[in-house]
Every structure is written in structure tokens, then in C-alpha cells.
Amino acid sequence: MAEHEPTAEQLAKIAAENVEEDHSVNYQPPAQKSIQEIQDLDKDDESLRKYKETLLGPVPAVIDPNAPNVVVTKLTLVCSSAPGPLVLDLTGDLECFKKQSFVLKEGSEYRIKISFKVNREIVSGLKFVQYCIRKGVKMDKTSYMVGSYGPRVEEYEYLTPPEEAPKGFLARGSYTMKSQFTDDDKTDHLSWEWNLTICKDWKN
């Protein structure tokens, strides 16, 4: 027997159950200092200089001044039971993701991994924000505090805490995910939209 699509009332009820309180505090970020300013502070103190080098790591020697300070390169849906990699390359055409969909088996445990680079200056309070929408109804909003990072040659990776995909006939179907990588200054480093389909099995 075919399963019925959930009604608007059922979706609204699920969305209401997923509402989370905003637990953010009235945090005031410290005044921003450039890498050069930090390196010049107490530069005659050898032990402090080495300590700062340990914290900041090797700063890229040559950076394109026109390149963004923060570049989000990849989103990976990390799921050990998935039959293959689930990866979005965020350095190309973001519009193409609206025409395809990840398939996630109901009840699977998964995490989202964000890969990004910091090119020139320290960025504070990076945050990954995600909205989950189904049939025009905002089902959920989740914010992950990623942290503060300095420039370096290698990419950084951030993994969200483990989550379990919803299950049951009301949960199965297609979802639109709206993702944003931002920071304390509310800079929109990248916003993108992608699709997720919850199925009974890995084969859609």
C-alpha cells in the first residue's frame, strides 16, 4: 500500500516540536587585530614569539589580495553505513545542487563535515547555520558554533555532533536544506541550498 504524504497540519506540528530556544548569550567579540599586529606585539620576547607561532601556525607566504579571507570548499555528509561518499564541492556552480539530492536512509546516524580555508586574517566566531524546509514549512533551524581560526596553508575541517535521521512514514520524503557559513561580524562567507531525501533504504 502506498504511503501518504504528510498533511500541512502534520508538518506544522512536527515543526513546532522542533523549535529550539535561542541560548546565545550577549557576547561581545574582542577588537579584531591583524596577523601582523599580533606578530609585532612583544616581538622581542623569544618565548612569546614561539608560543604565538605554535598557536597561529605557518601563515601562507603569498596570498591573492582579491581572494576572500574565508573560503568554504566542501560539505560532506559523513555516514558510516552509506554505500558511497556524499560530498558537495562548494567551489563550483552552487545552483546545480538544487537539481540533485542526497539520499539518506531513515534512522541512520550521520554528521556534517565542513571544509574551509582562512587566507589572510584571523576570523572569530565562525558559525554554521542550517535551515531544514519541507513543502514550504520550516521544520528546523540549527546553529553550530565552529570557533575562531587563523590563516594557514592547510584546510580546516569542522564536524557537527552526531545526529540521527528521522524515521517513519511521516519523515520520509524530500527536504530543502539552506546552509550558511557566517561569523561574529555577520559576514556571509557562503550561503547555499541543497536537497536531502529520507528513504526506507539507501536506494531511492
Secondary structure per residue as TSV (DSSP state, phi and psi in degrees):
chain	resnum	aa	ss	phi	psi
A	1	M	-	360.0	133.8
A	2	A	-	-69.0	142.5
A	3	E	-	-80.7	144.6
A	4	H	-	-86.3	145.3
A	5	E	-	-70.6	143.2
A	6	P	-	-64.9	146.8
A	7	T	-	-78.2	167.6
A	8	A	H	-60.7	-36.7
A	9	E	H	-66.3	-40.0
A	10	Q	H	-66.3	-40.5
A	11	L	H	-64.3	-41.7
A	12	A	H	-62.9	-37.5
A	13	K	H	-66.5	-43.8
A	14	I	H	-62.7	-41.4
A	15	A	H	-62.1	-40.5
A	16	A	H	-64.5	-35.9
A	17	E	H	-69.2	-23.9
A	18	N	T	-90.7	-2.4
A	19	V	-	-64.2	128.2
A	20	E	-	-113.0	145.0
A	21	E	-	-71.9	151.5
A	22	D	-	-85.8	108.6
A	23	H	-	-96.9	13.9
A	24	S	-	-69.0	143.8
A	25	V	-	-97.4	167.8
A	26	N	-	-78.7	73.3
A	27	Y	-	-87.8	128.7
A	28	Q	-	-108.6	110.4
A	29	P	-	-64.7	148.6
A	30	P	-	-68.5	162.3
A	31	A	-	-59.6	135.5
A	32	Q	-	-73.7	134.0
A	33	K	-	-120.9	144.1
A	34	S	-	-75.6	162.6
A	35	I	H	-58.4	-40.6
A	36	Q	H	-63.5	-41.0
A	37	E	H	-62.8	-41.8
A	38	I	H	-66.4	-41.4
A	39	Q	H	-67.0	-30.7
A	40	D	H	-79.6	-18.8
A	41	L	T	-69.0	130.7
A	42	D	T	50.9	40.3
A	43	K	T	-69.0	-14.4
A	44	D	T	-83.9	-10.1
A	45	D	-	-90.7	103.4
A	46	E	H	-61.7	-42.5
A	47	S	H	-66.4	-39.0
A	48	L	H	-69.8	-35.9
A	49	R	H	-62.5	-43.7
A	50	K	H	-66.7	-36.1
A	51	Y	H	-64.1	-42.7
A	52	K	H	-66.0	-35.5
A	53	E	H	-63.8	-37.7
A	54	T	H	-65.5	-41.8
A	55	L	H	-69.4	-45.9
A	56	L	H	-84.5	-25.5
A	57	G	-	73.1	-177.0
A	58	P	-	-72.0	119.9
A	59	V	-	-80.7	135.3
A	60	P	-	-52.8	134.4
A	61	A	S	-71.8	-43.4
A	62	V	-	-128.3	123.1
A	63	I	-	-127.9	135.3
A	64	D	-	-62.3	116.9
A	65	P	T	-62.6	-18.7
A	66	N	T	-90.2	-7.3
A	67	A	S	-74.7	144.8
A	68	P	-	-60.6	150.8
A	69	N	S	-67.9	-39.6
A	70	V	E	-116.5	126.7
A	71	V	E	-124.4	117.3
A	72	V	E	-87.6	121.7
A	73	T	E	-104.3	-28.6
A	74	K	E	-160.5	144.2
A	75	L	E	-118.7	129.4
A	76	T	E	-123.6	129.2
A	77	L	E	-88.9	107.0
A	78	V	E	-91.3	113.2
A	79	C	-	-146.0	115.2
A	80	S	T	-65.7	-24.3
A	81	S	T	-91.9	-2.6
A	82	A	-	-69.8	143.5
A	83	P	S	-72.1	-16.7
A	84	G	S	-158.3	173.7
A	85	P	-	-68.2	143.0
A	86	L	E	-118.6	94.5
A	87	V	E	-130.3	136.6
A	88	L	E	-111.2	121.1
A	89	D	E	-84.0	110.5
A	90	L	T	-91.5	10.4
A	91	T	T	-95.2	-4.3
A	92	G	S	-110.6	-142.0
A	93	D	-	-78.4	109.9
A	94	L	G	-74.1	-21.9
A	95	E	G	-65.3	-27.7
A	96	C	G	-66.6	-22.1
A	97	F	G	-70.3	-19.2
A	98	K	G	-73.3	-15.0
A	99	K	G	-101.3	0.0
A	100	Q	-	-133.3	169.8
A	101	S	-	-146.3	138.9
A	102	F	E	-72.0	143.8
A	103	V	E	-107.0	127.8
A	104	L	E	-126.8	126.5
A	105	K	E	-70.3	135.9
A	106	E	T	-57.5	141.3
A	107	G	T	79.0	-1.8
A	108	S	-	-72.4	144.3
A	109	E	E	-87.4	133.0
A	110	Y	E	-146.0	164.3
A	111	R	E	-137.5	155.9
A	112	I	E	-105.9	129.9
A	113	K	E	-111.9	126.7
A	114	I	E	-108.0	125.7
A	115	S	E	-105.4	133.6
A	116	F	E	-153.2	161.5
A	117	K	E	-122.5	146.3
A	118	V	E	-115.4	121.2
A	119	N	-	-95.2	-42.1
A	120	R	S	-123.5	-55.8
A	121	E	S	-121.2	157.6
A	122	I	-	-61.2	135.7
A	123	V	E	-117.4	131.0
A	124	S	E	-108.5	146.2
A	125	G	E	65.2	41.6
A	126	L	E	-62.0	141.2
A	127	K	E	-140.6	137.6
A	128	F	E	-107.6	117.6
A	129	V	E	-115.0	135.7
A	130	Q	E	-137.8	131.2
A	131	Y	E	-108.4	137.5
A	132	C	E	-113.1	121.4
A	133	I	E	-125.0	136.7
A	134	R	E	-135.2	123.1
A	135	K	T	51.2	39.8
A	136	G	T	83.3	-3.9
A	137	V	E	-100.6	125.8
A	138	K	E	-74.1	107.9
A	139	M	E	-82.4	-31.0
A	140	D	E	-163.7	151.1
A	141	K	E	-134.3	129.2
A	142	T	E	-128.7	133.6
A	143	S	E	-118.1	129.9
A	144	Y	E	-115.1	124.1
A	145	M	E	-79.8	112.8
A	146	V	E	-84.2	-40.9
A	147	G	E	119.9	-169.4
A	148	S	E	-111.4	139.9
A	149	Y	E	-141.0	147.5
A	150	G	-	-102.9	166.6
A	151	P	-	-67.7	145.4
A	152	R	-	-162.3	166.9
A	153	V	S	-70.9	-42.6
A	154	E	S	-79.6	156.3
A	155	E	-	-73.4	152.5
A	156	Y	E	-97.3	157.5
A	157	E	E	-131.9	137.6
A	158	Y	E	-124.1	129.6
A	159	L	E	-110.3	128.1
A	160	T	-	-73.0	160.2
A	161	P	-	-62.1	156.2
A	162	P	-	-61.7	141.4
A	163	E	E	-134.2	158.0
A	164	E	E	-109.3	129.5
A	165	A	-	-63.0	142.5
A	166	P	-	-62.0	158.6
A	167	K	-	-141.5	163.2
A	168	G	S	106.2	158.3
A	169	F	T	-64.6	-26.9
A	170	L	T	-71.5	-27.6
A	171	A	T	-84.0	-25.0
A	172	R	-	-70.4	140.2
A	173	G	E	142.0	-168.1
A	174	S	E	-100.3	140.0
A	175	Y	E	-126.8	143.8
A	176	T	E	-100.1	126.3
A	177	M	E	-107.6	124.6
A	178	K	E	-111.0	115.8
A	179	S	E	-114.3	149.0
A	180	Q	E	-144.8	140.1
A	181	F	E	-113.4	113.5
A	182	T	E	-134.2	-171.1
A	183	D	-	-151.1	-171.7
A	184	D	T	-58.6	-32.2
A	185	D	T	-85.1	5.8
A	186	K	-	62.2	27.0
A	187	T	-	-72.4	129.9
A	188	D	-	-88.0	93.1
A	189	H	S	-70.3	-35.7
A	190	L	E	-166.9	137.3
A	191	S	E	-126.7	137.4
A	192	W	E	-151.1	161.1
A	193	E	E	-124.0	137.0
A	194	W	E	-146.1	171.0
A	195	N	E	-121.0	146.7
A	196	L	E	-134.5	131.7
A	197	T	E	-117.3	121.2
A	198	I	E	-90.6	121.5
A	199	C	E	-124.9	167.4
A	200	K	S	-66.2	-32.6
A	201	D	S	-139.3	176.0
A	202	W	S	-68.2	-25.1
A	203	K	-	-85.5	121.4
A	204	N	-	-67.6	360.0
